[in-house]
Amino acid sequence: MSWSVVVLPEVYADLTAASDWYEGKLAGLGARFTEEVLQVWASLAINPLLNSKKQPGRNIRWRYPNKFPYKVVYSVEENTKSVVVVAVIHAARHEKALTRRILGN
């Protein structure tokens, strides 16, 4: 049985901003970035617990696209078999930026 994947609206803004930046560097690179992120989202529907990193003490996990330095950050609700994608964020961004996004602070 597959998992339900919900992508928060602000994540689409993250994806668009990063894709536009890559597209500005090289034509077609933004589309490749978007495709890799979409592949991560599809893999979350199959098994969000596989090959993921977990933030200690929280139910926050992330996966990396294959060739781009970004994290797809999500939470897992095992009892409802749902995944909520909360951010697509550059891997070098400080954890405080991620915490503000998750906690809304």
Chimera marker file (.cmm) of the C-alpha trace (Angstrom):
<marker_set name="trace">
<marker id="1" x="0.000" y="0.000" z="0.000" r="1" g="1" b="0" radius="0.5"/>
<marker id="2" x="1.351" y="3.420" z="-0.880" r="1" g="1" b="0" radius="0.5"/>
<marker id="3" x="1.642" y="6.426" z="1.371" r="1" g="1" b="0" radius="0.5"/>
<marker id="4" x="-0.281" y="9.643" z="0.879" r="1" g="1" b="0" radius="0.5"/>
<marker id="5" x="2.056" y="12.546" z="0.067" r="1" g="1" b="0" radius="0.5"/>
<marker id="6" x="0.922" y="16.111" z="0.821" r="1" g="1" b="0" radius="0.5"/>
<marker id="7" x="3.057" y="19.023" z="-0.357" r="1" g="1" b="0" radius="0.5"/>
<marker id="8" x="2.557" y="22.296" z="1.510" r="1" g="1" b="0" radius="0.5"/>
<marker id="9" x="1.902" y="25.336" z="-0.729" r="1" g="1" b="0" radius="0.5"/>
<marker id="10" x="5.112" y="27.134" z="0.273" r="1" g="1" b="0" radius="0.5"/>
<marker id="11" x="7.137" y="24.154" z="-0.963" r="1" g="1" b="0" radius="0.5"/>
<marker id="12" x="6.076" y="24.952" z="-4.529" r="1" g="1" b="0" radius="0.5"/>
<marker id="13" x="7.599" y="28.416" z="-4.070" r="1" g="1" b="0" radius="0.5"/>
<marker id="14" x="10.833" y="26.774" z="-2.861" r="1" g="1" b="0" radius="0.5"/>
<marker id="15" x="10.860" y="24.512" z="-5.902" r="1" g="1" b="0" radius="0.5"/>
<marker id="16" x="10.143" y="27.324" z="-8.343" r="1" g="1" b="0" radius="0.5"/>
<marker id="17" x="12.812" y="29.628" z="-6.894" r="1" g="1" b="0" radius="0.5"/>
<marker id="18" x="15.503" y="26.945" z="-7.018" r="1" g="1" b="0" radius="0.5"/>
<marker id="19" x="14.458" y="25.778" z="-10.478" r="1" g="1" b="0" radius="0.5"/>
<marker id="20" x="14.535" y="29.352" z="-11.799" r="1" g="1" b="0" radius="0.5"/>
<marker id="21" x="17.998" y="29.867" z="-10.324" r="1" g="1" b="0" radius="0.5"/>
<marker id="22" x="19.330" y="26.706" z="-12.017" r="1" g="1" b="0" radius="0.5"/>
<marker id="23" x="17.611" y="27.611" z="-15.277" r="1" g="1" b="0" radius="0.5"/>
<marker id="24" x="19.389" y="30.987" z="-15.166" r="1" g="1" b="0" radius="0.5"/>
<marker id="25" x="22.721" y="29.184" z="-14.945" r="1" g="1" b="0" radius="0.5"/>
<marker id="26" x="22.097" y="26.723" z="-17.793" r="1" g="1" b="0" radius="0.5"/>
<marker id="27" x="19.093" y="26.164" z="-20.030" r="1" g="1" b="0" radius="0.5"/>
<marker id="28" x="17.331" y="22.933" z="-19.071" r="1" g="1" b="0" radius="0.5"/>
<marker id="29" x="19.035" y="22.616" z="-15.687" r="1" g="1" b="0" radius="0.5"/>
<marker id="30" x="15.990" y="23.969" z="-13.843" r="1" g="1" b="0" radius="0.5"/>
<marker id="31" x="13.808" y="21.311" z="-15.455" r="1" g="1" b="0" radius="0.5"/>
<marker id="32" x="16.307" y="18.605" z="-14.433" r="1" g="1" b="0" radius="0.5"/>
<marker id="33" x="16.238" y="19.886" z="-10.861" r="1" g="1" b="0" radius="0.5"/>
<marker id="34" x="12.437" y="19.864" z="-10.798" r="1" g="1" b="0" radius="0.5"/>
<marker id="35" x="12.337" y="16.334" z="-12.215" r="1" g="1" b="0" radius="0.5"/>
<marker id="36" x="14.717" y="15.060" z="-9.533" r="1" g="1" b="0" radius="0.5"/>
<marker id="37" x="12.624" y="16.624" z="-6.752" r="1" g="1" b="0" radius="0.5"/>
<marker id="38" x="9.470" y="15.097" z="-8.243" r="1" g="1" b="0" radius="0.5"/>
<marker id="39" x="11.217" y="11.715" z="-8.258" r="1" g="1" b="0" radius="0.5"/>
<marker id="40" x="11.960" y="12.124" z="-4.544" r="1" g="1" b="0" radius="0.5"/>
<marker id="41" x="8.283" y="12.949" z="-3.911" r="1" g="1" b="0" radius="0.5"/>
<marker id="42" x="7.241" y="9.835" z="-5.856" r="1" g="1" b="0" radius="0.5"/>
<marker id="43" x="9.650" y="7.687" z="-3.845" r="1" g="1" b="0" radius="0.5"/>
<marker id="44" x="8.122" y="9.018" z="-0.618" r="1" g="1" b="0" radius="0.5"/>
<marker id="45" x="4.795" y="7.515" z="-1.672" r="1" g="1" b="0" radius="0.5"/>
<marker id="46" x="6.472" y="4.115" z="-1.883" r="1" g="1" b="0" radius="0.5"/>
<marker id="47" x="8.487" y="4.188" z="1.361" r="1" g="1" b="0" radius="0.5"/>
<marker id="48" x="9.281" y="7.447" z="3.176" r="1" g="1" b="0" radius="0.5"/>
<marker id="49" x="11.334" y="5.638" z="5.814" r="1" g="1" b="0" radius="0.5"/>
<marker id="50" x="13.821" y="4.129" z="3.361" r="1" g="1" b="0" radius="0.5"/>
<marker id="51" x="17.122" y="5.982" z="2.847" r="1" g="1" b="0" radius="0.5"/>
<marker id="52" x="16.103" y="8.988" z="4.885" r="1" g="1" b="0" radius="0.5"/>
<marker id="53" x="17.949" y="11.041" z="7.454" r="1" g="1" b="0" radius="0.5"/>
<marker id="54" x="16.110" y="11.876" z="10.644" r="1" g="1" b="0" radius="0.5"/>
<marker id="55" x="16.393" y="14.901" z="12.866" r="1" g="1" b="0" radius="0.5"/>
<marker id="56" x="17.024" y="13.638" z="16.409" r="1" g="1" b="0" radius="0.5"/>
<marker id="57" x="14.073" y="14.094" z="18.735" r="1" g="1" b="0" radius="0.5"/>
<marker id="58" x="11.628" y="15.062" z="15.984" r="1" g="1" b="0" radius="0.5"/>
<marker id="59" x="9.612" y="13.282" z="13.365" r="1" g="1" b="0" radius="0.5"/>
<marker id="60" x="11.332" y="15.248" z="10.606" r="1" g="1" b="0" radius="0.5"/>
<marker id="61" x="13.171" y="13.452" z="7.829" r="1" g="1" b="0" radius="0.5"/>
<marker id="62" x="14.819" y="14.404" z="4.581" r="1" g="1" b="0" radius="0.5"/>
<marker id="63" x="16.141" y="13.006" z="1.346" r="1" g="1" b="0" radius="0.5"/>
<marker id="64" x="18.463" y="14.459" z="-1.205" r="1" g="1" b="0" radius="0.5"/>
<marker id="65" x="17.872" y="14.571" z="-4.965" r="1" g="1" b="0" radius="0.5"/>
<marker id="66" x="20.585" y="12.676" z="-6.834" r="1" g="1" b="0" radius="0.5"/>
<marker id="67" x="22.623" y="15.523" z="-8.302" r="1" g="1" b="0" radius="0.5"/>
<marker id="68" x="21.587" y="18.698" z="-6.529" r="1" g="1" b="0" radius="0.5"/>
<marker id="69" x="22.555" y="19.989" z="-3.058" r="1" g="1" b="0" radius="0.5"/>
<marker id="70" x="18.991" y="20.317" z="-1.786" r="1" g="1" b="0" radius="0.5"/>
<marker id="71" x="17.002" y="18.562" z="0.931" r="1" g="1" b="0" radius="0.5"/>
<marker id="72" x="13.401" y="17.498" z="0.545" r="1" g="1" b="0" radius="0.5"/>
<marker id="73" x="12.223" y="17.856" z="4.149" r="1" g="1" b="0" radius="0.5"/>
<marker id="74" x="9.139" y="16.011" z="5.353" r="1" g="1" b="0" radius="0.5"/>
<marker id="75" x="7.346" y="14.547" z="8.323" r="1" g="1" b="0" radius="0.5"/>
<marker id="76" x="5.938" y="11.037" z="8.497" r="1" g="1" b="0" radius="0.5"/>
<marker id="77" x="2.686" y="10.073" z="10.173" r="1" g="1" b="0" radius="0.5"/>
<marker id="78" x="2.918" y="6.299" z="10.377" r="1" g="1" b="0" radius="0.5"/>
<marker id="79" x="-0.548" y="5.801" z="11.889" r="1" g="1" b="0" radius="0.5"/>
<marker id="80" x="-2.246" y="7.452" z="8.861" r="1" g="1" b="0" radius="0.5"/>
<marker id="81" x="0.436" y="6.445" z="6.329" r="1" g="1" b="0" radius="0.5"/>
<marker id="82" x="0.887" y="10.040" z="5.275" r="1" g="1" b="0" radius="0.5"/>
<marker id="83" x="3.880" y="12.188" z="4.419" r="1" g="1" b="0" radius="0.5"/>
<marker id="84" x="3.888" y="15.992" z="4.582" r="1" g="1" b="0" radius="0.5"/>
<marker id="85" x="6.591" y="17.722" z="2.548" r="1" g="1" b="0" radius="0.5"/>
<marker id="86" x="7.440" y="20.946" z="4.400" r="1" g="1" b="0" radius="0.5"/>
<marker id="87" x="10.406" y="22.321" z="2.453" r="1" g="1" b="0" radius="0.5"/>
<marker id="88" x="12.769" y="22.003" z="-0.461" r="1" g="1" b="0" radius="0.5"/>
<marker id="89" x="15.789" y="23.783" z="0.944" r="1" g="1" b="0" radius="0.5"/>
<marker id="90" x="19.450" y="24.115" z="0.021" r="1" g="1" b="0" radius="0.5"/>
<marker id="91" x="21.494" y="21.616" z="2.014" r="1" g="1" b="0" radius="0.5"/>
<marker id="92" x="23.882" y="24.342" z="3.184" r="1" g="1" b="0" radius="0.5"/>
<marker id="93" x="21.129" y="26.434" z="4.771" r="1" g="1" b="0" radius="0.5"/>
<marker id="94" x="21.422" y="26.731" z="8.505" r="1" g="1" b="0" radius="0.5"/>
<marker id="95" x="19.148" y="24.517" z="10.596" r="1" g="1" b="0" radius="0.5"/>
<marker id="96" x="17.512" y="27.622" z="12.111" r="1" g="1" b="0" radius="0.5"/>
<marker id="97" x="15.937" y="28.442" z="8.743" r="1" g="1" b="0" radius="0.5"/>
<marker id="98" x="14.534" y="24.933" z="8.567" r="1" g="1" b="0" radius="0.5"/>
<marker id="99" x="13.291" y="25.041" z="12.159" r="1" g="1" b="0" radius="0.5"/>
<marker id="100" x="11.490" y="28.336" z="11.497" r="1" g="1" b="0" radius="0.5"/>
<marker id="101" x="9.748" y="26.747" z="8.529" r="1" g="1" b="0" radius="0.5"/>
<marker id="102" x="8.691" y="23.643" z="10.441" r="1" g="1" b="0" radius="0.5"/>
<marker id="103" x="7.646" y="25.337" z="13.656" r="1" g="1" b="0" radius="0.5"/>
<marker id="104" x="6.438" y="28.577" z="12.073" r="1" g="1" b="0" radius="0.5"/>
<marker id="105" x="8.681" y="30.691" z="14.320" r="1" g="1" b="0" radius="0.5"/>
<link id1="1" id2="2" r="1" g="1" b="0" radius="0.2"/>
<link id1="2" id2="3" r="1" g="1" b="0" radius="0.2"/>
<link id1="3" id2="4" r="1" g="1" b="0" radius="0.2"/>
<link id1="4" id2="5" r="1" g="1" b="0" radius="0.2"/>
<link id1="5" id2="6" r="1" g="1" b="0" radius="0.2"/>
<link id1="6" id2="7" r="1" g="1" b="0" radius="0.2"/>
<link id1="7" id2="8" r="1" g="1" b="0" radius="0.2"/>
<link id1="8" id2="9" r="1" g="1" b="0" radius="0.2"/>
<link id1="9" id2="10" r="1" g="1" b="0" radius="0.2"/>
<link id1="10" id2="11" r="1" g="1" b="0" radius="0.2"/>
<link id1="11" id2="12" r="1" g="1" b="0" radius="0.2"/>
<link id1="12" id2="13" r="1" g="1" b="0" radius="0.2"/>
<link id1="13" id2="14" r="1" g="1" b="0" radius="0.2"/>
<link id1="14" id2="15" r="1" g="1" b="0" radius="0.2"/>
<link id1="15" id2="16" r="1" g="1" b="0" radius="0.2"/>
<link id1="16" id2="17" r="1" g="1" b="0" radius="0.2"/>
<link id1="17" id2="18" r="1" g="1" b="0" radius="0.2"/>
<link id1="18" id2="19" r="1" g="1" b="0" radius="0.2"/>
<link id1="19" id2="20" r="1" g="1" b="0" radius="0.2"/>
<link id1="20" id2="21" r="1" g="1" b="0" radius="0.2"/>
<link id1="21" id2="22" r="1" g="1" b="0" radius="0.2"/>
<link id1="22" id2="23" r="1" g="1" b="0" radius="0.2"/>
<link id1="23" id2="24" r="1" g="1" b="0" radius="0.2"/>
<link id1="24" id2="25" r="1" g="1" b="0" radius="0.2"/>
<link id1="25" id2="26" r="1" g="1" b="0" radius="0.2"/>
<link id1="26" id2="27" r="1" g="1" b="0" radius="0.2"/>
<link id1="27" id2="28" r="1" g="1" b="0" radius="0.2"/>
<link id1="28" id2="29" r="1" g="1" b="0" radius="0.2"/>
<link id1="29" id2="30" r="1" g="1" b="0" radius="0.2"/>
<link id1="30" id2="31" r="1" g="1" b="0" radius="0.2"/>
<link id1="31" id2="32" r="1" g="1" b="0" radius="0.2"/>
<link id1="32" id2="33" r="1" g="1" b="0" radius="0.2"/>
<link id1="33" id2="34" r="1" g="1" b="0" radius="0.2"/>
<link id1="34" id2="35" r="1" g="1" b="0" radius="0.2"/>
<link id1="35" id2="36" r="1" g="1" b="0" radius="0.2"/>
<link id1="36" id2="37" r="1" g="1" b="0" radius="0.2"/>
<link id1="37" id2="38" r="1" g="1" b="0" radius="0.2"/>
<link id1="38" id2="39" r="1" g="1" b="0" radius="0.2"/>
<link id1="39" id2="40" r="1" g="1" b="0" radius="0.2"/>
<link id1="40" id2="41" r="1" g="1" b="0" radius="0.2"/>
<link id1="41" id2="42" r="1" g="1" b="0" radius="0.2"/>
<link id1="42" id2="43" r="1" g="1" b="0" radius="0.2"/>
<link id1="43" id2="44" r="1" g="1" b="0" radius="0.2"/>
<link id1="44" id2="45" r="1" g="1" b="0" radius="0.2"/>
<link id1="45" id2="46" r="1" g="1" b="0" radius="0.2"/>
<link id1="46" id2="47" r="1" g="1" b="0" radius="0.2"/>
<link id1="47" id2="48" r="1" g="1" b="0" radius="0.2"/>
<link id1="48" id2="49" r="1" g="1" b="0" radius="0.2"/>
<link id1="49" id2="50" r="1" g="1" b="0" radius="0.2"/>
<link id1="50" id2="51" r="1" g="1" b="0" radius="0.2"/>
<link id1="51" id2="52" r="1" g="1" b="0" radius="0.2"/>
<link id1="52" id2="53" r="1" g="1" b="0" radius="0.2"/>
<link id1="53" id2="54" r="1" g="1" b="0" radius="0.2"/>
<link id1="54" id2="55" r="1" g="1" b="0" radius="0.2"/>
<link id1="55" id2="56" r="1" g="1" b="0" radius="0.2"/>
<link id1="56" id2="57" r="1" g="1" b="0" radius="0.2"/>
<link id1="57" id2="58" r="1" g="1" b="0" radius="0.2"/>
<link id1="58" id2="59" r="1" g="1" b="0" radius="0.2"/>
<link id1="59" id2="60" r="1" g="1" b="0" radius="0.2"/>
<link id1="60" id2="61" r="1" g="1" b="0" radius="0.2"/>
<link id1="61" id2="62" r="1" g="1" b="0" radius="0.2"/>
<link id1="62" id2="63" r="1" g="1" b="0" radius="0.2"/>
<link id1="63" id2="64" r="1" g="1" b="0" radius="0.2"/>
<link id1="64" id2="65" r="1" g="1" b="0" radius="0.2"/>
<link id1="65" id2="66" r="1" g="1" b="0" radius="0.2"/>
<link id1="66" id2="67" r="1" g="1" b="0" radius="0.2"/>
<link id1="67" id2="68" r="1" g="1" b="0" radius="0.2"/>
<link id1="68" id2="69" r="1" g="1" b="0" radius="0.2"/>
<link id1="69" id2="70" r="1" g="1" b="0" radius="0.2"/>
<link id1="70" id2="71" r="1" g="1" b="0" radius="0.2"/>
<link id1="71" id2="72" r="1" g="1" b="0" radius="0.2"/>
<link id1="72" id2="73" r="1" g="1" b="0" radius="0.2"/>
<link id1="73" id2="74" r="1" g="1" b="0" radius="0.2"/>
<link id1="74" id2="75" r="1" g="1" b="0" radius="0.2"/>
<link id1="75" id2="76" r="1" g="1" b="0" radius="0.2"/>
<link id1="76" id2="77" r="1" g="1" b="0" radius="0.2"/>
<link id1="77" id2="78" r="1" g="1" b="0" radius="0.2"/>
<link id1="78" id2="79" r="1" g="1" b="0" radius="0.2"/>
<link id1="79" id2="80" r="1" g="1" b="0" radius="0.2"/>
<link id1="80" id2="81" r="1" g="1" b="0" radius="0.2"/>
<link id1="81" id2="82" r="1" g="1" b="0" radius="0.2"/>
<link id1="82" id2="83" r="1" g="1" b="0" radius="0.2"/>
<link id1="83" id2="84" r="1" g="1" b="0" radius="0.2"/>
<link id1="84" id2="85" r="1" g="1" b="0" radius="0.2"/>
<link id1="85" id2="86" r="1" g="1" b="0" radius="0.2"/>
<link id1="86" id2="87" r="1" g="1" b="0" radius="0.2"/>
<link id1="87" id2="88" r="1" g="1" b="0" radius="0.2"/>
<link id1="88" id2="89" r="1" g="1" b="0" radius="0.2"/>
<link id1="89" id2="90" r="1" g="1" b="0" radius="0.2"/>
<link id1="90" id2="91" r="1" g="1" b="0" radius="0.2"/>
<link id1="91" id2="92" r="1" g="1" b="0" radius="0.2"/>
<link id1="92" id2="93" r="1" g="1" b="0" radius="0.2"/>
<link id1="93" id2="94" r="1" g="1" b="0" radius="0.2"/>
<link id1="94" id2="95" r="1" g="1" b="0" radius="0.2"/>
<link id1="95" id2="96" r="1" g="1" b="0" radius="0.2"/>
<link id1="96" id2="97" r="1" g="1" b="0" radius="0.2"/>
<link id1="97" id2="98" r="1" g="1" b="0" radius="0.2"/>
<link id1="98" id2="99" r="1" g="1" b="0" radius="0.2"/>
<link id1="99" id2="100" r="1" g="1" b="0" radius="0.2"/>
<link id1="100" id2="101" r="1" g="1" b="0" radius="0.2"/>
<link id1="101" id2="102" r="1" g="1" b="0" radius="0.2"/>
<link id1="102" id2="103" r="1" g="1" b="0" radius="0.2"/>
<link id1="103" id2="104" r="1" g="1" b="0" radius="0.2"/>
<link id1="104" id2="105" r="1" g="1" b="0" radius="0.2"/>
</marker_set>
